[in-house]
Amino acid sequence: MIRKATLDDLDCIYKIALASFETPWAKASLEAEFYNEHANIYVYEHENEIRAYIITWLIADEAELLTIAVDEGWRNKGIGKSLINYMKELYGNKVIWHLEVACSNKSAIHLYKSYGFEINSIITNYYGTGKDAYRMLLCPNLSIKTGETNVGR
Ligand SMILES: CC(C)(COP(=O)(O)OP(=O)(O)OC[C@H]1O[C@@H](n2cnc3c(N)ncnc32)[C@H](O)[C@@H]1OP(=O)(O)O)[C@@H](O)C(=O)NCCC(=O)NCCS
């Protein structure tokens, strides 16, 4: 089940972030998003446990995918796709999406490309010295692939 996150989910979100990223967001940064009027934080809940989260911003007709992570043992089951599909449906197909992703993050780049995201530029040292990022864009009206999870509901 995908639902809007509440502050009660913060600890679980932070735990997934810690296990998912070399330089995870600070807990305070995650918390701050709950007070950001442009931010939408959603979680994927399964058997009363948070398995994944996504944080996006919507400002006018521009959406940004800030961060997404799936609990390690639950990856590659369609959960990441289901969260992105959910947000894309929520924002509609007229928005421009953008995101930054580490050039080394092959699975995430594969996922974004499957939606039609294209590499727009390279940001040198974005994640620290020698750790470049791609800026990826998805322009409106490109086809949207739907994904079903194979996680029991
Ligand atoms: C990136 C991430 C969110 C994807 O979530 P997920 O639930 O595992 O992804 P899905 O099961 O929805 O799979 C999406 C696609 O990625 C592919 N994929 C998943 N894991 C992969 C891997 N390790 N290597 C290559 N492809 C992979 C799937 O095969 C699927 O592609 P397909 O539809 O062509 O078969 C997840 O791997 C993750 O949390 N990674 C760590 C955090 C991170 O890097 N976040 C992104 C930061 S920008």
The ligand as an SDF file (V2000), in Angstrom:
LIG
                    3D

 48 50  0  0  0  0  0  0  0  0999 V2000
   16.9080    2.4080   -7.1860 C   0  0  0  0  0  0  0  0  0  0  0  0
   15.8420    1.7130   -6.3370 C   0  0  0  0  0  0  0  0  0  0  0  0
   14.9690    2.7550   -5.6530 C   0  0  0  0  0  0  0  0  0  0  0  0
   14.9710    0.8590   -7.2980 C   0  0  0  0  0  0  0  0  0  0  0  0
   13.8960    0.3170   -6.5480 O   0  0  0  0  0  0  0  0  0  0  0  0
   13.4440   -1.1940   -6.7780 P   0  0  0  0  0  0  0  0  0  0  0  0
   12.1650   -1.4110   -6.0470 O   0  0  0  0  0  0  0  0  0  0  0  0
   14.5690   -2.1050   -6.4800 O   0  0  0  0  0  0  0  0  0  0  0  0
   13.1990   -1.1820   -8.3480 O   0  0  0  0  0  0  0  0  0  0  0  0
   12.1050   -2.0060   -9.1450 P   0  0  0  0  0  0  0  0  0  0  0  0
   11.9720   -3.3900   -8.6030 O   0  0  0  0  0  0  0  0  0  0  0  0
   10.8770   -1.1700   -9.2390 O   0  0  0  0  0  0  0  0  0  0  0  0
   12.8480   -2.1650  -10.5280 O   0  0  0  0  0  0  0  0  0  0  0  0
   12.9430   -1.1150  -11.4180 C   0  0  0  0  0  0  0  0  0  0  0  0
   13.8680   -1.5260  -12.5600 C   0  0  0  0  0  0  0  0  0  0  0  0
   15.2150   -1.5200  -12.1140 O   0  0  0  0  0  0  0  0  0  0  0  0
   15.7870   -2.8000  -12.3510 C   0  0  0  0  0  0  0  0  0  0  0  0
   16.6950   -3.0810  -11.2730 N   0  0  0  0  0  0  0  0  0  0  0  0
   16.4100   -3.1910   -9.9700 C   0  0  0  0  0  0  0  0  0  0  0  0
   17.5380   -3.4520   -9.2820 N   0  0  0  0  0  0  0  0  0  0  0  0
   18.5430   -3.4950  -10.1880 C   0  0  0  0  0  0  0  0  0  0  0  0
   19.9200   -3.7190  -10.1160 C   0  0  0  0  0  0  0  0  0  0  0  0
   20.5400   -3.9440   -8.9450 N   0  0  0  0  0  0  0  0  0  0  0  0
   20.6500   -3.6620  -11.2570 N   0  0  0  0  0  0  0  0  0  0  0  0
   20.0770   -3.4150  -12.4560 C   0  0  0  0  0  0  0  0  0  0  0  0
   18.7440   -3.2020  -12.5910 N   0  0  0  0  0  0  0  0  0  0  0  0
   17.9990   -3.2440  -11.4690 C   0  0  0  0  0  0  0  0  0  0  0  0
   14.6520   -3.7680  -12.3960 C   0  0  0  0  0  0  0  0  0  0  0  0
   14.9960   -4.9180  -13.1290 O   0  0  0  0  0  0  0  0  0  0  0  0
   13.5960   -2.9340  -13.0750 C   0  0  0  0  0  0  0  0  0  0  0  0
   13.8290   -2.8770  -14.4530 O   0  0  0  0  0  0  0  0  0  0  0  0
   12.8590   -3.6070  -15.4690 P   0  0  0  0  0  0  0  0  0  0  0  0
   11.4880   -3.0700  -15.2300 O   0  0  0  0  0  0  0  0  0  0  0  0
   13.4440   -3.2310  -16.7850 O   0  0  0  0  0  0  0  0  0  0  0  0
   12.9820   -5.0540  -15.1320 O   0  0  0  0  0  0  0  0  0  0  0  0
   16.4840    0.7400   -5.2900 C   0  0  0  0  0  0  0  0  0  0  0  0
   17.4040   -0.0880   -5.9400 O   0  0  0  0  0  0  0  0  0  0  0  0
   17.1930    1.4410   -4.1500 C   0  0  0  0  0  0  0  0  0  0  0  0
   16.5870    1.7560   -3.1280 O   0  0  0  0  0  0  0  0  0  0  0  0
   18.4930    1.6920   -4.3100 N   0  0  0  0  0  0  0  0  0  0  0  0
   19.2790    2.3650   -3.2510 C   0  0  0  0  0  0  0  0  0  0  0  0
   18.9130    3.8080   -3.1300 C   0  0  0  0  0  0  0  0  0  0  0  0
   19.0930    4.5310   -4.4390 C   0  0  0  0  0  0  0  0  0  0  0  0
   20.0900    4.3580   -5.1330 O   0  0  0  0  0  0  0  0  0  0  0  0
   18.1140    5.3870   -4.7770 N   0  0  0  0  0  0  0  0  0  0  0  0
   18.1330    6.1830   -5.9760 C   0  0  0  0  0  0  0  0  0  0  0  0
   18.8600    7.4440   -5.7060 C   0  0  0  0  0  0  0  0  0  0  0  0
   18.7030    8.5860   -7.0360 S   0  0  0  0  0  0  0  0  0  0  0  0
  1  2  1  0
  2  3  1  0
  2  4  1  0
  2 36  1  0
  4  5  1  0
  5  6  1  0
  6  7  2  0
  6  8  1  0
  6  9  1  0
  9 10  1  0
 10 11  2  0
 10 12  1  0
 10 13  1  0
 13 14  1  0
 14 15  1  0
 15 16  1  0
 15 30  1  0
 16 17  1  0
 17 18  1  0
 17 28  1  0
 18 19  1  0
 18 27  1  0
 19 20  2  0
 20 21  1  0
 21 22  1  0
 21 27  2  0
 22 23  1  0
 22 24  2  0
 24 25  1  0
 25 26  2  0
 26 27  1  0
 28 29  1  0
 28 30  1  0
 30 31  1  0
 31 32  1  0
 32 33  2  0
 32 34  1  0
 32 35  1  0
 36 37  1  0
 36 38  1  0
 38 39  2  0
 38 40  1  0
 40 41  1  0
 41 42  1  0
 42 43  1  0
 43 44  2  0
 43 45  1  0
 45 46  1  0
 46 47  1  0
 47 48  1  0
M  END
$$$$
